[in-house]
Amino acid sequence: MKKSLAIITILILCILAISCGGSFSSKEEAANVEETVSNEYIVVGFSQLGAESDWRSANTESMKAAFTTENGYKLIFEDGQQKQTNQITAIRTFIQQEVDYIVLAPVTETGWDTVLQEAKDAGIPVIIVDRMVDVSDDSLFTCWVGSDFELEGKKMAEWLKQYTLKEKIEPSDIHIVNIQGTIGASAQIGRTKGLADAATENGWDLMAEVTGDFTQAKGKEVMESLLKRYDNINVVYCENDNEAFGAIEAIEEAGKKTGSDIANGEIMVLSFDGVKEDAMNYVLQDKITCIAECNPLHGPRVKAIIEALEAGSTPEKYSYVDEEIYSASEVVKNLSLDGTHYDVTILTQDIIDQRSY
């Protein structure tokens, strides 16, 4: 794209010079024009999967803030509206536009081989953000930036395990329903596996796994149905904050109470993301008992990768984001997984005020 813009602009300048009865006074002057134009914006085509959650909106804003004209970029943004077909069309349009880089936040992991091969054949590097892609050849994308979703699920499950041990709650007394994310998305796959493995290992009663599509409306609808189906639910594992908001609405409208005191009839809500102040304040109120952070600020990380590529460097293939786990309860302060220790952040209003998103 940059080279095409340079050639077109030089041709226009040449035509103007001739039509005005002038010409470049020297080869140096012509070279200066070419150099100026070749330093045009780096053009980035970004296919975002949609706007289904607060996390997704924050992720989009982070990308837009990173790829501004002030920073030397032109960003072409396309919202896939949760449809892979829309995203594939967007990528093909980016290829036709000869963008310099393609950034893809995929709606699901599979089904990308053909279009990513087209991008590779066109010589356009593809950077995957957030969810992963399951392709037969990993050279079809240049880098990936995002979270370790299975680790998030493992940390949350370990938090629940330690909580039950400290509170002397029997494993057989844990009755969990999982409101899953969009089926086939990396976050859903990892977070679901983290819970399912722990339920088997610890002897918890994992009664149901139903998708809430990462939305508040569907989260509420699913929770209403689950409350009618099961009368002994005491833990709701929501795979993002928006589903948790919907689940809490349903629980409260059913005349039940959310909270950590499950021995006395409260329903514990566990969540992921922690993007908006609303979710973190719910932790302080014990409406959400624990949140596993999922950091949406990928824009600066993707920008750093592009800058490295522009400089001729080879960035790491996979870049995982460091994330925390938040709770207002001091019952569990640290976790240990595979020999790695994780501190639980005991949430306060001061910590919420200091957060950058």
Sequence and secondary structure as in RCSB ss.txt:
>XXXX:A:sequence
MKKSLAIITILILCILAISCGGSFSSKEEAANVEETVSNEYIVVGFSQLGAESDWRSANTESMKAAFTTENGYKL
IFEDGQQKQTNQITAIRTFIQQEVDYIVLAPVTETGWDTVLQEAKDAGIPVIIVDRMVDVSDDSLFTCWVGSDFE
LEGKKMAEWLKQYTLKEKIEPSDIHIVNIQGTIGASAQIGRTKGLADAATENGWDLMAEVTGDFTQAKGKEVMES
LLKRYDNINVVYCENDNEAFGAIEAIEEAGKKTGSDIANGEIMVLSFDGVKEDAMNYVLQDKITCIAECNPLHGP
RVKAIIEALEAGSTPEKYSYVDEEIYSASEVVKNLSLDGTHYDVTILTQDIIDQRSY
>XXXX:A:secstr
 HHHHHHHHHHHHHHHHHHTT   SSHHHHHHHHHHHHT  EEEEEEE    SHHHHHHHHHHHHHS GGGTEEE
EEEE TT HHHHHHHHHHHHHTT SEEEE  SSSSS HHHHHHHHHTT  EEEESS    S GGGSSEEEE  HH
HHHHHHHHHHHHHHHHTT  GGG EEEEEE STTSHHHHHHHHHHHHHHHHHT EEEEEEE TT HHHHHHHHHH
HHHH S   EEEESSHHHHHHHHHHHHHTT  BSS GGGT BEEEEEE  SHHHHHHHHTTSS EEEE     HH
HHHHHHHHHHTT    SEEE    EEES SS  EEEETTEEEEEEE  HHHHHH   
